[in-house]
Amino acid sequence: MGKRNLALIAATVVSVIYGVTFTIAKDVMPAYVKPFGFIVLRVGGSAVLFWLCSLFVDKEKIDLKDFPRIVAAAFFGVAFNMLTFFEGLSLTSPIMASVLMVTTPMIVLVLSAIIMKEKILGKKALGIFLGLGGTVLLILYGKSVGNADNALWGNFLVFVNAISYGLYLIIVKKLMDKYDPFAFVKWIYLFGFFMVLPFGYQQLAEVNLPGLPFHIGVKVAFVVIFSTFLTYLLNLLSMKELKPTTVAVFIYLQPFFATVFAIGLGKDELSIVKLLSALLIFVGVYLVTMTGRKVSSGQ
């Protein structure tokens, strides 16, 4: 199996994990842990895991001139990204949040055209619009999971998170081209931890961690280990072989997997509209990844 196919599989697995995470994290927030307190747990726990892993891989020194880019990646990819996402998710529903995340490929496409001078090809644009059409169907006719206390503000924060993540994908790509992922991802999370700590310290201090129900503790651990640590590793693997626009388009799969997970829990129901949405999303991903192969062949 080629490296590109492995990268595509890694990106798909990330979408599955994130699709599940929308409902799992919603079960934790804000009843047991408030959003910013959860972020401190998530980033701090992942930082520890990344630094432990770095002890068993080859050491690679980071040039001092690249640390400003690492700090920027920490801000857009960890701190601002996660703070806006978890706060938004706590106010809106999991499926609504997952659907809003599909604006990221559009954002990355525009930013890549401006910053990286990347050409917007016909099939890639068609794939993005087909995927967007599928998500529009889902957002208009798909039943939401959970309660939405302040959906308008929550949806806005999730959209801001999508913009932040789009910027991160572009910023981190140059680091990927120069370093092994483990050389800088530990620094991204370390800087990210100190950025989120002032916002979430008080909320975390209010949590009685030993007193959390077992099933809630398992869900917190899932978000730290799988939704953060593992997904970032898989994202870095996929970005090593794929363009930012190709990686971003896999976000189209998240509403589908979020819906499937909700149906499995009996919180939603299957319909023709959702099947059609899934079909459009998968066709959109196919077109973008096939186009991406031609574009990246010269790199």
N, C-alpha and C positions, 0 to 999 in steps of 0.2 A: 504494500500500500504506500503510495507516494506521500510526501510531506504535505502537499496541498490538500489531499483527501483527509489526512489526519487533522489538519487545521480546520477543515470544514466540519468534521465530526466533533472536534473540541468546541467549536462555536455553537453547534447544535445542543451539546450537553449543557453548556452555559445557559442557553435559552430555557431548557427544561428545568434546571435548578432555579433560575430566576422566576419562572412561571409558578413554581411551587411556593417560592419564598413570599410572594405577595399575600397569600392567605395565611401562611405560618407566622409571618411578622405581624400581621393584623391581629392575630389571636393574642399576641403578647402586648401590643400597644393599644391604647394607653392604660389598660386595666391593671397590668402588673408592672410594666416598666414604661416610663414616658419616653417619647421619641429620642430626645437628645441624650438621655441617659443610656438608652439602648445603643446609640451610635458610639459612645465611649467604650462600652463593652465590646462592640463589634470591631472597632478599629484597634483598640488596645490588645484584644485577644489575638487578632490577626497579625499585628506587629510582632508579638512574641513568637508566633509560629514561623513567620518569615525569617526572623533573626536566628531562630533555632535551626531552621533548614539551611541557612547560609553557612553554618559551621561545617556542613558536610559536602559543600560544593567548592569548586575552585575559586580562589580569591581573585577578584579583578578590581583594580583601583579605578575610582571615578575621578575624572579631571575636575578640578575646582570650577572651571568655567561652565561645567554642565550642571552644577548644583542649582542655579537659578531655574533651569528647566525642570529639575526634579521637584523643587519647591512648588512651581506652577502646577505640575502634574499632581502633587499632593493636594493642592487646593481644589482644583477642578475635578479630579478623579476620586478623591476621598472625602475631604472636609465639606466643601460647599455642596458637592454632589449628594452625599449621604444625608447631610442635615436637611436639605430641602426635600429629598425623597421620603425620608422617614416621617418628617413632620407632615408632608402632604398625604402620605399613605394613612396616617393616623386619622385624617379628616375625611378622606374619600374612601371608595370601595376598591378592593384588590383588582377587579377586572377593569374598572375605569382607569386606575393607575397604570396597569399594564398596557392598556390601549394607548394612553397618552405617550408612553415611552417610544412608540413607533415614529414619533416626529424626529427622533434622533438621526435616522439615515438621511432625511431631507436636510437637516441642519448640517450634518457632516458633509453632504454633497456640496452645499453652498459654501461652507467654510473651506473645503478642499479646493474648490474652484478659485476662491479668493487667495488663500494662503499658499497652497501647494501647486497652483496652476494646473490642477487635474481637469482633464476634459470630461464633459458630461456627454456620454455616448447615448445613442437612441435606445438601445435595448436596456441599458442600465436605468435610464429615466422611466421607460415603460414598466420595468420590474418594480421600481419604487412606487409608481402610481397604482399599479395593480395591488401591491401589498397594502398601500394606504386605503384603497377602495375596500379591501377586506376588513380592515380595522374600522372604517367608517360604518360598515354594516354592523359590526360587532358593537360599536359604541351606541348606535341608534336603536338596535333591536335586541341586543344581548342583555339578559337579566343580570344585574349586578349582585355581587356577593357581599353580604355584610351591610351595616348601616353607614350612611354618609352624613356626618354631623354638620360639616361645613364644606360641602363638595366643591363649591366654586373656588374658594381659597386653596383647598387641598389640590384641586386639579391644576391650578396655576403654579403651585410649588413643584408639582411633578413635572410640569412643562419646563420650568426653570432648570430642574435637575437634568432634563434631557439635553438642554443647551450646554450645561456644564459638562456632561459626559461626552458630548460631541467634541468639545474643545479638548478634553483630556485625550481622546483617541488620536487626535492630530498631534498634540504636544508629545505624547509618549512614543509615537512612531519613530521619531528621530533617535530617541534613546535606544529603541529596539534595534535599530540599524547599526548601532555602535557598540552596545554592551550585551552581555548575557543578562537575561531578566533578573536573576537573583542578585546581580551586582547593584541594582538600583531600586527594586521593588521594596526591599526592606527599608530603604531610606524614605521612599514615598509614604509608607505607612507610619514610620516613626515621626516624620514631620506632620503627617495628617493627624496623628494622635494628639500632638501638642496643639494643633489648630482646633480640634473639636473639644478638648478637655475643658476650656473655660465655659463652653456652652452647656455641657452635659454633666459637669461634676456635681452640681447641686441636685439634679434629678436622680443621678446614680446613688448619691448619698441617702436619698429617701427610700431606696429599695432595700428590702430585707432579703438579700440573696439566698441565705440558707433556708429561709422560710418559703421560698417559691415552690409551688406545686411541682411534682416531678415532671409532668408532661410539659409544663412551661419551661422548665430548665432544659429539657431535651430540645425544645424549639429554639431557645436562645443559642444552645450549642450548635444546632444545625445552621443557624444564620451566620455564626462566627466561622465555623469550620468549612461548611460547604458553600454557603451563599457568598462568602467573602474570600477566604483563603483559597479554596479550590477553584472558584470561578475566575479569580484574578490570574491564577497560574494558567488555566486553560485559555483565557483571553490573551495572555501574553504569548502563548504557544501559537494561537491562531493568527495573531497580528504579525508574527515573525514571517509568515508566508502570504498573508492576505493584506489587501489595502484597507485603510480605515473605513471606506465606504462599504466594502464587502462585509467586514466584521459588524458594522452598525446595522446592516439590513437584517441580520438575524434577530434583532429586537422585534421584528414583525412576528416571530414565532411565540413570543412571550404571552400575548393575549390568548392564543390558542391553547397553550399548555396551562395557563392559569384557569381557563374555562374547563378544560378536561379534568384538572385536579378538583375544581369546585363541584363538577358533576359527580366525580367519584366519591365525594363526601356527602352527596345528596343535597347540596346547597344550590344547585342549578339544574337545568334540564337541556337536553339536546334538541336542536331544531334544524330545519332546512336552512335557515338563515346562517346559523353557526357553521354548518357544513360548507356552505358556499363561501363564507368568510375564510375558513381554513384553506379551501382550494385556492382562492385568490392569493392568500398569504404565501402558500408554498410555491405557486407559480412565480410570484414576485421574487422570492428568494432564489429560485432556480435561474431566472433570467439575469439577475444581478451577479450571481456567482459564476455563471457561464461567461458573461461579459468580462468579469474580473479576471478570468483566466487569460483571455486574449490581451487585456491591458497589461497584466503583470508579466507576460512572457519575456519582455525585453529587459526586465530588471536584473 
